[in-house]
Amino acid sequence: MSMPVVFVHGIRLSGTMWSPVRALLRAPSAAPDLPGHGRRRGLPYGTEAACDVVAETIAGLGGRALVVGLSLGGYVGIATAARHPDLVAGLVAMGCTARPDRPRAHAYRLAGRLAARNPALVDRVSRFALRRMLPGAAGEAMIEGGLSSEVVASVVAAVTAEDPLASLAAYPGRVWLLNGARDPFRVDESAFLRACADGSLTHLHGRGHLTVLADPAGLARFIDKAAEDVSACPA
């Protein structure tokens, strides 16, 4: 049997964003909502609390799992792997190979402050943009669990306080870095790959930051193969 998979969602979204991929996956899986998002909307967001949610979900699946995260979910996956290497059998980190401490962090802090001023408006704009970017089931899955733009500022503060390169270096397990070839968040991917004890880097040609989800079947095949690979490795 394949290793269970825990999917971690992106900023202001929820675990429902992974539904089209999970529906095609052979491995058992779960996709929890992080604090401040989805069914946990209103709870304060922090990296430790987010990692606790992932760890608790892994425990509910038997105690070890492949963790798959995109964007914020990728950064949370990296942080969880460093904090709980005994629980994380392997890691697929997508769209999260940009150092969060670079000057671009200022732009995200500004976006967080703007979102906090009128989260309902930002939610409406986000729903429109996500449906345009990902027509059909993939786009609907992104918004099904609700949007939580009011949490953006807290998330940006938490992510920019982390050192994902140090976290990757501390994790001894298998890491797959998976980026859309057009994703601006792949800017530091070479440094992230060097930080991995056992890592690989794969590009999805023609895909951007979120449009990596436009081919759920291909993504499910990649993740199932990763789950099989870590299942074959001793704990």
Backbone as a ProteinNet text record, in pm:
[ID]
protein_1_A
[PRIMARY]
MSMPVVFVHGIRLSGTMWSPVRALLRAPSAAPDLPGHGRRRGLPYGTEAACDVVAETIAGLGGRALVVGLSLGGYVGIATAARHPDLVAGLVAMGCTARPDRPRAHAYRLAGRLAARNPALVDRVSRFALRRMLPGAAGEAMIEGGLSSEVVASVVAAVTAEDPLASLAAYPGRVWLLNGARDPFRVDESAFLRACADGSLTHLHGRGHLTVLADPAGLARFIDKAAEDVSACPA
[TERTIARY]
84.8	0	87.9	48.9	126.5	120.9	222.5	226.4	109.6	40.7	-63.9	-5.2	-92	-50	-130.3	-60.6	-126.1	-99.8	-205.5	-196.8	-213.6	-131.1	-137.1	-165	-264.9	-317.4	-240.6	-278.1	-215	-282.2	-224.6	-270.4	-413.2	-495	-634.8	-730.2	-679.3	-761.1	-796.3	-822.6	-853.1	-816.1	-833.8	-799.1	-877.3	-990.6	-1070	-995	-893.5	-821.2	-759.7	-736.7	-672.6	-772.8	-903.4	-1003.6	-987.6	-964.5	-950.4	-831.1	-722.5	-605.9	-634.5	-690.5	-717.8	-814	-908.5	-1005.5	-940.8	-822.1	-752.2	-635.3	-613.2	-497.4	-527.3	-429.9	-444.5	-418.5	-326.8	-289.9	-399.2	-416.4	-508.8	-455.7	-547.3	-501.6	-594.6	-543.6	-621.4	-571.7	-658.4	-623.1	-682.3	-612.1	-666.8	-666.2	-745.6	-742.8	-645.1	-559.3	-465.4	-538	-478.2	-541.5	-570.1	-687.7	-726.3	-787.1	-800.5	-848.1	-961.6	-1048.9	-1152.5	-1232.1	-1239.9	-1315.6	-1246.6	-1119	-1047.7	-1038.5	-1122.7	-1124.6	-1153.6	-1080.4	-1096.3	-991.7	-927.8	-819.4	-692.5	-609.4	-485.4	-389.4	-325.9	-229.9	-89.7	-16	125	189.9	319.6	386.9	377.4	398.4	391	252.1	149.1	12.6	-17.1	34	13.7	82.2	204.8	276.9	206.1	147.6	73.3	-46	-115.3	-229	-182.2	-71	-19.1	22.2	92	136.5	18.5	-85.5	-204	-274.1	-274.6	-335.9	-256.5	-124	-39.5	-66.6	-77	-105.5	-237.3	-336.5	-465.6	-463.3	-358.7	-344.2	-250.6	-205.5	-122.2	14.9	54.8	179.9	294.1	283.1	382.4	310.5	355.1	288.6	383.1	352.9	413.3	337.3	408.9	346	363.2	252.6	251.2	193.9	270.5	222.1	253.7	162.6	180.9	179.8	276.4	284.5	297.5	205.1	211.2	220.2	144	146.4	283.5	360.2	496	586.3	575.3	655.3	617.7	488.4	444.9	496.6	493.6	547.5	694.7	772.4	915.2	935	858.5	870.4	831.4	727.1	683.4	786.8	847.2	949.1	1066.9	1106.9	1218.8	1181.1	1058.1	1015	974	925	873.4	926.1	1056.7	1109.8	1066.1	1027.9	980.8	842.6	765.9	630.4	627.8	719.6	719.7	809.2	745.9	820.6	885.8	832.2	883.9	807.5	860.2	801.2	800.3	682.6	670.2	638.1	736	723.1	707.8	594.3	560	546.1	603.2	582.4	625.7	736.5	779.4	931.5	996.5	1142.7	1191	1129.7	1176.3	1207.3	1323.1	1358.4	1260.7	1196	1095.6	1154.7	1287	1348.2	1400.7	1379.6	1428.6	1344.8	1391.2	1314.7	1171.4	1144.4	1007.2	909	960	870.9	795.5	855.9	788.2	657.9	660.3	539.8	429.4	466.6	366.1	311.6	396.7	346.5	245.2	275.8	183	51.1	58.9	-62.8	-144.4	-75.3	-144.5	-217.1	-154.3	-219.2	-341.4	-327.8	-441.6	-556.8	-523.6	-627.8	-700.8	-625.8	-687.1	-787	-768.3	-858	-995.3	-999.8	-1127.8	-1121.7	-1119.3	-1105.7	-1220	-1340.6	-1453.3	-1431.7	-1380.9	-1352.8	-1241.5	-1136.4	-1025.6	-1073.1	-1162.4	-1218.6	-1293.6	-1373.7	-1450	-1356.9	-1256.4	-1160.2	-1085.6	-1050.1	-978.4	-1063.3	-1191.4	-1279.4	-1284.9	-1299.2	-1303.8	-1172.9	-1059.4	-929.1	-900.8	-936.4	-909.6	-991.9	-1115.9	-1199.3	-1147.7	-1093.6	-1036.3	-907.3	-826.4	-697.4	-711.7	-809.5	-830.3	-977.5	-1018.2	-1158.5	-1200.3	-1327.8	-1380.4	-1357.1	-1343.5	-1338.5	-1221.5	-1106.4	-989.2	-1012.1	-1070.4	-1098.8	-1206.7	-1310.8	-1417.5	-1365.8	-1274.4	-1216.4	-1137	-1075.9	-997	-1082.4	-1206.7	-1291	-1399.6	-1412.7	-1522.7	-1523.6	-1405.9	-1399.2	-1400.9	-1422	-1423.1	-1285.3	-1280.2	-1155.2	-1142.2	-1018.9	-992.3	-884	-913.2	-811.6	-767.9	-850.7	-813.8	-690.9	-654.2	-541.7	-409.3	-412.3	-291.8	-177.6	-206.1	-100	-30.7	-107.5	-49.5	35	-12.9	60.9	193.6	190.7	313.3	414.4	368.7	458.8	521.1	441.4	492.2	591.2	558.4	645.7	777.9	774.1	898	987	933.6	1014.6	1086.8	1054.5	1112.9	1236.9	1316.9	1433.4	1416	1347.8	1319.7	1444.8	1551.6	1674.9	1733.7	1733.9	1782.6	1692.5	1561.6	1468.8	1490.9	1512.4	1541.7	1671.7	1772.2	1901	1888.5	1792.9	1774.5	1694.5	1628.8	1541.6	1618.8	1628.2	1708.9	1635.3	1506.3	1425.7	1427.7	1349.2	1342.1	1254.9	1304	1231.6	1220.7	1099.8	1076.8	1038.2	1118.9	1082.2	1014.8	892.1	811.6	758.7	804.1	768	712.4	614.4	576.5	692.1	720.2	833.8	817.5	694.2	667.9	640.2	669.5	638.5	747.8	714.9	817.9	872.5	801.2	847.8	957	1002.2	1113.1	1246.8	1249.7	1367.7	1490.9	1472.8	1586.3	1591	1534	1519.5	1652.8	1757.9	1888.2	1941.1	1924.3	1968	1884.7	1755.6	1670	1711.3	1742.5	1784.1	1915	2009	2136.7	2118.1	2015.2	1991.8	1937	1879.9	1818.3	1924.8	1904.5	1993.4	1971.3	1847.6	1811.9	1698.5	1734.6	1633	1642.2	1533.5	1529.6	1444.3	1462.7	1388.9	1323.5	1192.6	1115.9	1037.7	1036.5	959.1	838.7	726.6	607.8	600.6	629.5	644.1	511.2	520.2	403.4	315	348.8	264.1	320.1	228.6	266.6	249.9	234.7	232.7	114.4	-5	-123.7	-170.3	-131.3	-178.6	-110.4	-20	28.3	-88	-198.1	-315.9	-409.6	-375	-462.6	-464.4	-366.3	-360.4	-361.8	-478.3	-483	-440.7	-465.8	-427.7	-275.1	-207.1	-61.7	-2	-59.5	-10.1	-35.6	-151.2	-180.9	-82.9	-46.6	51.6	186.7	228.5	357.2	355.8	248.1	239.7	227.3	149.8	140.8	277.7	355.6	489.4	577.4	569	645.7	603.8	472.8	423.1	472.8	476.5	529.6	678.9	752.1	895.2	926.6	856.3	887.1	832	729.8	679.3	783	864.1	967.2	1089.5	1100.9	1218.8	1191.6	1291.8	1271.7	1247.8	1171.6	1141.3	1265.2
-119.8	0	124.2	226.1	348.7	425.9	504.7	594.7	692.3	719.1	822.5	958.8	1046.9	1179.1	1285.2	1386.2	1502.3	1623.1	1683.2	1799.7	1927.7	2027.8	2154.8	2266.9	2347.3	2445.1	2577.3	2665.5	2795.4	2903.5	3020.7	3133.6	3173.9	3197.4	3241.5	3137.9	3019.6	2914.2	2810.2	2688.1	2581.1	2447.1	2342.1	2209	2164.3	2228.8	2187.2	2209.2	2296	2322.3	2195.2	2096	1971.8	1864.6	1892.3	1787.9	1721.8	1796.3	1728.4	1633.3	1667.4	1578.4	1458.2	1481.9	1371.7	1269.9	1317.4	1225.9	1125.5	1157	1070.9	996.6	1017.6	959.8	817.7	729.3	593	587.7	667.2	666.3	730.1	684.7	754	893.5	987.4	1125	1204.3	1320.2	1416.9	1555.3	1655.1	1792.7	1886.6	1905.2	1988	2136.5	2211.1	2357	2410.1	2501.9	2563.9	2666.6	2704.3	2806.8	2934.5	2991.2	3113.1	3089.9	2964.2	2930.2	2828	2831.7	2728.7	2709.8	2585.6	2555.4	2607.6	2648.1	2708.8	2861	2916.1	3061.3	3128.9	3236	3307	3271.3	3155.9	3119.2	3193.2	3231.3	3302.7	3213.2	3271.5	3194.8	3212.5	3103.6	3104.5	2978.8	2981.9	2865.6	2743.9	2763.2	2649.3	2586.7	2671.6	2619.8	2547.7	2601.6	2535.6	2399.8	2393.7	2266.4	2166.4	2215.4	2126.2	2063.6	2142.9	2089.2	1977.2	1999.8	1897.8	1774	1792.9	1679.5	1598.8	1667.7	1598.1	1519.8	1575.9	1506.2	1381.6	1392.8	1274.8	1166.7	1206.6	1109.8	1038.4	1112.2	1052.1	954.9	962.9	870.8	754.7	745.3	631.4	667.1	792.1	831.9	867.5	837.3	881.1	908.6	1011.9	1047.1	1126	1122.8	1213.9	1344.9	1456.3	1587	1659.2	1711.1	1783	1921.2	2025.6	2161.2	2251.2	2344.2	2442.7	2582.1	2665.8	2804.8	2807.8	2873.3	2869.2	2725.6	2636.2	2496	2433.7	2476.5	2427.3	2474.6	2604.2	2656	2587.2	2561.7	2490.8	2346.8	2283.8	2148.2	2141.8	2239	2244.9	2262	2354.3	2378.2	2255.1	2184.8	2064.4	1954	1939.3	1835.5	1857	1982.4	2011.6	1985.9	2016.5	2001.7	1860.1	1786.3	1650.7	1552.5	1533.8	1444.8	1299.4	1262.7	1126.5	1103.6	1210.8	1199.7	1217.4	1299.1	1332.2	1233.7	1138.9	1034.7	1088.8	1196.5	1261.1	1389.2	1475.6	1607.6	1645.1	1683.6	1744.2	1891.3	1977.3	2121.2	2193.1	2258.7	2319.5	2470.6	2545.5	2689.4	2760.6	2715.6	2775.2	2783.9	2802.6	2808.5	2951.1	3046	3184.6	3216.5	3273.3	3309.4	3415.3	3390	3486.1	3612.5	3616.4	3732.5	3834.2	3808.5	3899	4027.4	4133.7	4258.9	4242.2	4136.7	4118.3	4098.7	4061	4042.3	4170.2	4286.3	4414	4423.5	4374.7	4379.6	4293.1	4177.8	4089.6	4146.8	4215.2	4281.2	4389.6	4463.4	4566.1	4503	4391.8	4322.1	4276.9	4231.3	4188.5	4302.5	4419.5	4535.2	4579.2	4574.7	4612	4512.5	4384.8	4282.7	4300.4	4338.8	4356.1	4471.1	4571.3	4686.3	4650.7	4562	4525	4380	4285.3	4144.4	4094.1	4145.6	4099	4134.5	4253.8	4293.5	4206.7	4183	4101.2	3958.3	3909	3775.1	3770.3	3873.5	3875.1	3880.6	3965.2	3974.7	3843.1	3780.2	3652.8	3544.1	3538.3	3437.3	3453.9	3577.8	3604.4	3562	3600.8	3571.2	3421.6	3352.4	3208.2	3132.6	3173.4	3108.6	3134.9	3253.5	3284.6	3206.9	3196.3	3129.3	2977.8	2922.6	2778.2	2749.2	2753.3	2728.4	2586.2	2572.3	2439.3	2393.7	2261	2200.3	2249.6	2271.9	2315.1	2451	2543.8	2675.4	2672.4	2593	2582.8	2520.9	2425.2	2363.8	2465.1	2561.8	2662.5	2748.3	2771.2	2863.1	2791.6	2661.3	2586.9	2601.9	2598.4	2605.7	2745.7	2843.9	2982.8	3045.4	3176.6	3251.7	3332.4	3355.3	3418.6	3524.4	3628.8	3729.8	3806.9	3806.6	3878.6	3819.2	3695	3628.5	3654	3719.6	3733.4	3800.4	3908.9	3980.5	3890.8	3813.3	3723.5	3614.4	3563.3	3459.7	3514.2	3631	3690	3712.8	3763.1	3784.6	3653.3	3547.4	3418.4	3358.8	3363.5	3303	3377.2	3510.3	3586.6	3575.5	3525	3502.6	3368.1	3282.7	3148.6	3147.8	3043.5	3020	2882.9	2877.2	2746.2	2672.2	2743.9	2675.2	2600.3	2661.9	2592.9	2474.4	2491.7	2381.7	2264.3	2293	2185	2114.7	2191.4	2131.8	2042.5	2071.8	1993.5	1865.8	1856.6	1741	1635.9	1513.6	1411.4	1334.4	1354.4	1271.6	1317.1	1246.3	1270.6	1392.6	1481.5	1603.3	1614.3	1636.7	1668.1	1815.5	1896.6	2034.6	2035.4	2082.1	2076.6	2216.4	2274.9	2412.6	2424.2	2511.1	2551.7	2627.5	2600.3	2665	2816	2865.7	3009	3069.5	2995.8	3040.6	3134.1	3258.2	3347.5	3299.7	3212.9	3161.5	3054.5	3028.7	2935	3008.7	3137	3221.7	3170.1	3109.3	3060	2907.5	2842.5	2697	2624	2677.6	2610.7	2605.9	2715.9	2718.5	2622.8	2615	2522.1	2377.8	2348.5	2212.6	2176.1	2268.7	2241.6	2217.5	2278.7	2262	2124.1	2054.3	1923.6	1815.8	1730.4	1615.8	1514.1	1501.1	1405.9	1468.4	1553.5	1629.2	1618	1653.2	1661.5	1781.3	1828	1944.6	1908.3	1932.8	1903.9	2029.1	2057.4	2169.8	2118.2	2184.2	2157.1	2265.1	2226.9	2323.6	2392.6	2523.6	2602.2	2639.3	2595.2	2620.7	2734.6	2805.7	2911.9	2869.6	2968.5	2940.6	2852.3	2888.4	2810.3	2719.1	2748.4	2664.8	2528.1	2500.8	2362.9	2270.3	2328	2248.2	2224.7	2277.7	2263.5	2121.8	2040	1900.2	1809	1791.6	1710.6	1566.1	1511.8	1372	1356.7	1448.8	1441.8	1461.8	1553	1578.5	1458.6	1395.7	1276.3	1164.1	1147.9	1044.2	1072.8	1198.4	1235.9	1206.5	1243.6	1226.5	1079.7	1002.9	859.3	792.6	832.4	775.5	812.8	937.8	979.7	900.5	879.7	802.2	657.9	599.7	464.5	459.5	560.8	563.9	570.3	656.6	665.9	544.8	479.5	357.2	246.2	247.8	143.6	167.7	287.9	320.8	286.1	238.6	209.8	337.9	327.8	445.4	495.3
0	0	0	-74.9	-82.2	49	70.4	184.5	177	288.2	286.4	249	200	155.5	230.7	280	340.4	250.7	201.9	113.9	195.7	165.8	238.6	137.8	166.7	71.8	74.3	-17.7	-30.9	52.8	49.6	130.4	93.9	194.5	191.9	132.7	95.5	36.1	143.1	101.7	197	135.1	213	165.1	43.6	15	-101.4	-233	-233.8	-358.5	-415.2	-329.3	-372.8	-417.1	-409.9	-436.7	-573.2	-684.3	-813.7	-819.6	-751	-748.3	-660	-542.6	-450.1	-509.8	-592.4	-652.8	-746.9	-797.8	-893	-830.4	-702.8	-634.3	-588.9	-603.1	-551.4	-401.5	-353.2	-212	-126.8	-2.9	87.8	117.4	142.8	159.9	249.7	293.8	369.5	330.5	346.5	310.7	415.8	527	635.2	600.8	673.8	665.2	769.1	729	820.9	908.5	1021.4	1105.7	1025.5	1049.5	979	842.7	802.1	667.8	675.7	576.8	563.9	691.6	738.4	860.4	986.1	971.9	1086	1070.7	987.9	970.2	1103.6	1130.2	1256.4	1359.4	1345.5	1436.9	1396.7	1491.9	1457.3	1380.8	1277.9	1198.9	1255.7	1259.8	1295.7	1242.5	1220.1	1162.1	1253.8	1383.9	1475.6	1473.7	1475.8	1473.9	1343.2	1231.4	1101.7	1099	1148.5	1151.7	1242.8	1351.6	1441	1369.8	1286.5	1210.3	1117.8	1047.1	955.8	1033.7	1146	1226	1280	1325.8	1376.1	1264.7	1144.1	1031.1	995.3	998.1	972.3	1076.5	1202	1308	1282.1	1231.8	1201.5	1086.4	1002.7	888.6	919.9	1043	1079.4	1133.1	1126.8	1190.6	1098.8	968.6	870.4	739.4	668.1	542.3	453.3	324.6	228.1	238.8	255	264.5	131.3	78.4	-49.6	-25.4	-58	-37	-154.2	-180.8	-287.5	-227.9	-266.2	-222.3	-70.1	1.3	146.9	196	132.9	173.4	160.9	59.8	44.7	157.1	192.3	303.3	434.8	455.2	575.4	574.1	456	445.5	481.4	434.2	465.9	616.3	676.2	819.9	900.9	856.7	927	916.3	799.2	780.2	874.7	893.5	983.4	1128.4	1165.1	1304	1338.4	1239.9	1264.9	1159.9	1149.5	1045.2	1061.6	1182.6	1206	1146.8	1127.8	1072.3	921.2	868.6	725.8	651.5	583.3	511.5	385.4	332.7	213.2	191.9	105.4	87.5	-59.7	-110.1	-242.4	-220.8	-250.2	-224.6	-357.4	-375.8	-504.1	-489.2	-583	-586.2	-459.6	-399.4	-272.3	-264.3	-378.9	-379.9	-405.5	-334.6	-330.2	-184.5	-159.5	-21.4	29	141.4	188.6	249.5	271.3	335.1	234.5	106.9	3.9	0.1	-70	-75.8	-124.2	-203	-251.2	-136.5	-18.7	96.1	128.4	99.6	125.7	46.3	-78.6	-161.6	-102.6	-45.1	12.8	143.6	219.7	340.9	304	197.2	150.8	107.5	34.5	-8.6	111.7	216.2	336.7	404.8	409.6	471.5	390.2	258.1	173.4	187.9	196.9	213.1	345.7	449.3	580.9	582.7	496.4	493.7	438	339.7	278.8	232.1	326.1	287.2	199.7	219.7	137.4	-9	-35	-172.4	-230.7	-154.3	-203.1	-228.5	-144.6	-168.1	-301.3	-329.1	-454.3	-575.3	-568.5	-678.2	-695.4	-584.7	-590.6	-654.6	-617.9	-678.8	-829.9	-874.3	-1018.8	-1085	-1025.4	-1084.8	-1087.2	-981.2	-975.1	-1078.2	-1098.1	-1200	-1340.4	-1362.1	-1493.4	-1516.7	-1413.9	-1424.9	-1439.1	-1366.8	-1365.7	-1394.5	-1521	-1553.2	-1514.6	-1480.5	-1453.7	-1311.1	-1294.8	-1161.6	-1078.2	-1141	-1064.9	-1001	-1074.1	-1019.7	-912.9	-935.4	-835.8	-706.2	-717.9	-598.3	-516.2	-585.8	-515.9	-423.8	-460.5	-383.9	-304.1	-321.7	-259.2	-107.6	-46.9	98.7	154.7	68.6	111.1	103.8	95.9	92.9	222.9	262.8	392.4	376.4	300	271.2	395.2	499.4	621	690	654.5	720.3	648.9	532.4	449.8	525.6	598	668.1	770.5	845.2	945.5	880.5	767.9	696.8	645	583.4	529.9	642.5	757.2	870.4	916.6	921.8	967.7	868.4	739.4	638.3	629.1	634.8	621	744.5	854.2	974	971.7	875.1	866.5	776.7	791.3	704.8	639.1	525.3	463.9	419.4	385.2	346.2	464.8	581.7	701.1	736	718.1	746.6	652.4	524	429.6	465.5	504.3	540.7	663.3	750.4	872.5	849.4	734.1	706.2	627.6	677.9	609.6	501.1	487.5	398	253.2	171	27.6	0.6	-86.7	-122.1	-273.6	-322	-462.1	-471.5	-537.2	-566.1	-702.5	-707.7	-829.7	-858.7	-969.1	-1003.3	-1143.5	-1160	-1294	-1357.5	-1483.6	-1549.8	-1555.5	-1547.4	-1552.7	-1415.4	-1310.1	-1173.8	-1121.9	-1087.3	-1032.8	-899.3	-831.5	-703	-717.3	-838.4	-855.6	-860.3	-830.4	-850.7	-775.3	-658.4	-579.1	-575.2	-675.5	-668.9	-662.2	-723.6	-718.4	-575.6	-501.9	-362.4	-277.7	-304.1	-230.6	-259.2	-384	-419.1	-349.9	-345.5	-278.2	-128.8	-71.7	71.5	106.9	10.8	36.9	54	152.9	169.4	57.5	12.6	-92.9	-174.4	-269.1	-340.3	-490.7	-556.7	-702.5	-740.4	-862.4	-912.1	-1044.4	-1053.4	-1174.5	-1214.3	-1345.5	-1397.5	-1475.8	-1457.9	-1537.8	-1645.3	-1767.1	-1876.1	-1906.4	-1927.1	-1961.5	-1844.7	-1723.3	-1607.3	-1523.1	-1454.9	-1364.5	-1220.6	-1132.5	-988.9	-949.1	-992	-957.1	-1068.9	-1191.7	-1302.8	-1307.2	-1212.9	-1197.3	-1161.8	-1113.5	-1077.2	-1194.9	-1312.3	-1429.2	-1483.9	-1446.4	-1491.8	-1369.5	-1307	-1184.9	-1206.4	-1325.3	-1350.6	-1350.9	-1419	-1421.2	-1283.2	-1207.1	-1072.5	-982.2	-995.7	-916.6	-947.6	-1074.1	-1109.6	-1045	-1048.9	-988.5	-838.3	-771.2	-626.2	-588.9	-665.1	-638.4	-650	-750.1	-766.3	-647.2	-601.2	-484.8	-360.5	-343.7	-229.8	-235.4	-354.6	-369.7	-336.1	-379.9	-355.1	-206.5	-132.4	10.4	86.4	33	96	92.2	-14.2	-30.6	54.9	113.8	194.2	340.4	413.1	556.1	634.2	739.7	823.4	895.6
[MASK]
+++++++++++++++++++++++++++++++++++++++++++++++++++++++++++++++++++++++++++++++++++++++++++++++++++++++++++++++++++++++++++++++++++++++++++++++++++++++++++++++++++++++++++++++++++++++++++++++++++++++++++++++++++++++++++++++++++++++++++

